[in-house]
Amino acid sequence: MADAPLPALQIQYDNERPVDLLDLTGSLSALGERYQEFAAERGAGEGARLYVREMRVGSIIAELQPLLEQMSFVLEHRETIAAFTANLNDLFRFFLALPPRPWDSDVSRRDAEQVQKILEPTAKDGGAQLFLNINGDHAAPVININAERAGAIQSGARRFLDAVPLPANEFFEGEVLYLKQVKDDPQAKTGDRGVIDAISTRPVKILFMSEEAKQAILKGPDNPFRLAFLVDGQVKTVEGKPALYKIYAVRDAFERP
């Protein structure tokens, strides 16, 4: 058993254009979070988290492995990785062929949000492909998705998020917000509105919870309507639909694609 290779999940972003760093880190983070949650549901311990063992040039290839304290966990973890990739592939297929009553499924809003982030670097590049392999087995990739398919899966995930009711007071961190309407005058009656695709594709009223948060959007050197903002906040709902985004902090801003 001691000579058995450590199980590894290899993800390869084969893109024609440079990959946005935020998209890449968001994709890897979502993949790591999803794996940890999946492994925990199967009774795995803290050591089931994935760590980047190696990054390679050319196509962006990340080899992800657990830090295992006991080699006796290797076989169990290998089986978990295989089950995880199969589960992820099932999710991709689910969002491609979204059923008429998606809320009757076992799929969650978090599943949809993670899938969107995992596929973002691929969906943005028309010539891109995404490969997932176990232990670098390129002859038989577990998952192979091109840009068109990635975009279709993301569209299904957005439709799912629009269809499935939200919890009444859900907090979020590091979601991407872009503006549809914003006023510098606090007395303006029309108010501020924006879109957070991970929650809803429709514009929703925005309430900035501090002047600092609003000024982080308004007072930059660039036109705020040409930017997207990484924000922390809370969504308030009416009959399961988002009615208000309370924005507590603006972490970063970057140019919209």
C-alpha positions in Angstrom: 0.0 0.0 0.0 2.9 2.4 0.8 4.0 2.2 -2.9 0.6 3.1 -4.2 0.5 6.6 -5.9 -1.4 9.2 -4.1 -4.7 9.9 -5.8 -4.8 13.1 -7.8 -7.4 15.1 -9.7 -5.9 17.0 -12.7 -7.8 19.9 -14.2 -6.6 21.3 -17.5 -7.8 24.7 -18.9 -6.9 24.6 -22.6 -7.7 28.2 -23.6 -6.8 30.1 -26.7 -6.8 33.5 -25.0 -5.2 34.5 -21.7 -7.3 33.4 -18.7 -8.5 36.1 -16.2 -6.8 35.5 -12.9 -10.1 36.0 -11.0 -11.9 33.5 -13.2 -9.1 30.9 -12.7 -8.9 31.3 -8.9 -12.7 31.3 -8.7 -12.9 28.1 -10.7 -10.3 26.3 -8.6 -11.8 27.5 -5.4 -15.2 26.3 -6.4 -13.8 23.0 -7.4 -12.0 22.6 -4.0 -15.1 23.7 -2.0 -17.3 21.3 -3.9 -14.8 18.4 -3.3 -14.5 19.1 0.4 -18.3 19.2 0.8 -18.8 16.0 -1.2 -16.1 14.2 0.7 -17.5 15.3 4.0 -20.9 13.9 3.0 -19.2 10.5 2.5 -17.7 10.6 6.0 -14.2 11.8 5.0 -12.1 13.9 7.5 -10.2 17.1 7.2 -7.5 15.5 5.1 -9.9 15.1 2.2 -9.4 18.7 1.2 -7.5 19.2 -2.1 -4.2 21.1 -2.4 -2.4 22.2 -5.5 0.6 20.0 -5.9 1.8 21.3 -9.3 1.0 24.0 -11.9 2.3 23.5 -15.4 3.0 25.9 -18.3 1.3 25.8 -21.8 -2.3 24.9 -21.1 -3.0 25.7 -17.4 -2.8 22.3 -15.7 -3.3 22.0 -11.9 -2.7 18.7 -10.2 -4.8 18.6 -7.0 -4.1 16.1 -4.1 -5.0 15.6 -0.5 -2.6 16.0 2.4 -3.0 12.6 3.9 -1.4 11.8 7.3 -2.0 8.1 7.0 -1.4 6.1 3.8 -4.3 3.8 4.8 -6.6 6.6 3.6 -5.2 6.5 0.0 -7.5 3.8 -1.4 -10.6 5.4 0.2 -9.6 8.8 -1.2 -9.1 7.4 -4.7 -12.6 6.1 -4.6 -13.9 9.4 -3.3 -12.2 11.3 -6.2 -13.7 8.9 -8.7 -17.2 9.3 -7.2 -16.7 13.1 -7.0 -15.9 13.4 -10.7 -18.8 11.2 -11.7 -21.1 13.4 -9.5 -19.7 16.6 -11.1 -20.4 15.2 -14.6 -23.9 14.3 -13.5 -24.4 17.9 -12.4 -23.2 19.2 -15.8 -25.7 16.9 -17.5 -28.5 18.0 -15.2 -28.1 21.7 -16.1 -27.8 20.9 -19.8 -31.2 19.2 -19.8 -32.9 21.2 -17.0 -36.1 19.4 -16.0 -39.4 21.4 -16.0 -39.6 21.3 -12.2 -35.9 21.7 -11.1 -36.9 22.4 -7.5 -38.1 18.8 -7.2 -34.5 17.5 -7.6 -31.8 17.1 -5.0 -29.7 19.8 -6.7 -29.1 22.9 -4.6 -28.5 26.5 -5.3 -25.0 26.1 -4.1 -24.5 23.3 -6.7 -25.5 25.8 -9.4 -23.3 28.5 -8.1 -20.3 26.3 -7.9 -20.8 24.8 -11.4 -21.0 28.4 -12.9 -17.7 29.3 -11.3 -15.9 26.1 -12.2 -16.8 26.6 -15.9 -16.2 30.3 -16.1 -12.7 30.3 -17.7 -13.9 27.8 -20.4 -17.2 29.5 -21.2 -15.6 32.9 -21.7 -13.2 31.6 -24.5 -14.8 30.4 -27.7 -11.9 28.1 -28.4 -11.4 26.7 -24.9 -11.8 23.2 -23.6 -11.8 21.8 -20.0 -10.4 18.4 -19.1 -10.6 16.6 -15.8 -8.5 13.5 -15.3 -7.8 11.2 -12.4 -4.1 10.7 -11.9 -3.3 12.4 -15.2 -5.0 9.7 -17.3 -5.2 11.7 -20.6 -6.3 8.6 -22.6 -9.6 8.5 -20.7 -10.6 12.0 -19.3 -13.4 11.8 -16.9 -14.8 15.1 -18.1 -14.1 17.0 -21.4 -16.2 20.1 -22.0 -15.7 22.7 -24.8 -16.7 26.4 -24.6 -20.1 26.0 -26.2 -21.1 23.2 -23.8 -19.7 25.2 -20.8 -21.9 28.2 -21.8 -25.0 26.0 -22.2 -24.4 24.4 -18.7 -24.0 27.9 -17.2 -27.2 29.0 -18.9 -29.0 26.1 -17.3 -27.5 26.9 -13.9 -28.8 30.5 -14.2 -32.3 29.3 -15.2 -32.2 26.9 -12.2 -31.2 29.8 -9.8 -34.1 31.9 -11.2 -36.6 29.0 -10.7 -35.6 27.8 -7.2 -36.7 30.0 -4.3 -34.1 31.7 -2.2 -33.9 31.6 1.6 -35.4 34.8 3.0 -32.1 36.3 4.4 -29.2 34.6 2.6 -25.7 36.1 3.1 -23.1 35.9 0.4 -19.4 36.6 0.0 -17.3 37.4 -3.0 -20.1 37.5 -5.6 -19.8 39.4 -8.8 -22.1 42.5 -9.0 -22.6 44.7 -12.1 -24.7 47.9 -12.2 -27.8 48.6 -14.1 -28.6 52.0 -12.4 -26.8 54.0 -9.7 -27.4 57.5 -8.2 -24.8 59.6 -6.5 -27.7 61.5 -4.8 -28.9 59.7 -1.6 -32.3 61.4 -2.0 -32.9 60.0 -5.5 -36.2 58.1 -5.7 -35.2 55.7 -8.4 -32.4 54.3 -6.4 -29.6 51.8 -7.3 -30.1 48.5 -9.2 -27.7 45.8 -10.2 -27.3 42.2 -11.2 -25.6 39.3 -9.4 -25.8 36.5 -11.9 -25.1 33.8 -9.2 -28.4 34.8 -7.6 -30.6 36.1 -10.4 -30.1 37.4 -13.9 -32.7 40.2 -13.3 -31.7 43.7 -11.9 -32.5 44.0 -8.2 -32.6 47.0 -5.9 -29.3 47.7 -4.1 -28.9 49.1 -0.6 -25.3 50.1 0.3 -24.9 49.6 4.0 -22.1 52.1 4.4 -21.0 55.2 2.5 -17.6 53.6 2.1 -19.1 50.7 0.2 -21.0 53.0 -2.2 -18.0 55.3 -2.8 -15.8 52.2 -3.6 -18.1 51.9 -6.6 -18.7 55.5 -7.5 -15.4 57.2 -6.9 -13.0 55.0 -9.0 -11.2 56.3 -12.0 -13.3 54.2 -14.4 -16.9 54.3 -15.5 -18.6 52.0 -12.9 -21.0 50.7 -15.6 -18.0 49.2 -17.4 -16.8 47.4 -14.3 -17.9 44.4 -12.3 -17.5 44.4 -8.5 -16.7 41.6 -6.0 -19.0 42.2 -3.1 -20.2 40.8 0.2 -23.8 41.2 1.2 -27.2 39.8 1.9 -30.2 39.1 -0.3 -33.7 39.8 0.9 -36.5 38.0 -0.8 -40.2 38.3 -1.4 -42.0 35.0 -2.3 -38.7 33.4 -2.9 -37.5 36.0 -5.4 -34.7 38.5 -4.7 -36.0 41.9 -3.9 -33.0 43.7 -2.3 -29.3 43.3 -2.2 -27.7 44.7 1.0 -24.1 45.4 0.1 -21.7 45.5 3.1 -18.3 45.6 1.4 -16.7 45.9 -2.0 -13.6 43.7 -2.2 -12.4 44.4 -5.7 -13.3 45.8 -9.2 -12.4 44.6 -12.6 -13.4 45.3 -16.2 -16.5 43.5 -17.5 -15.8 41.1 -20.3 
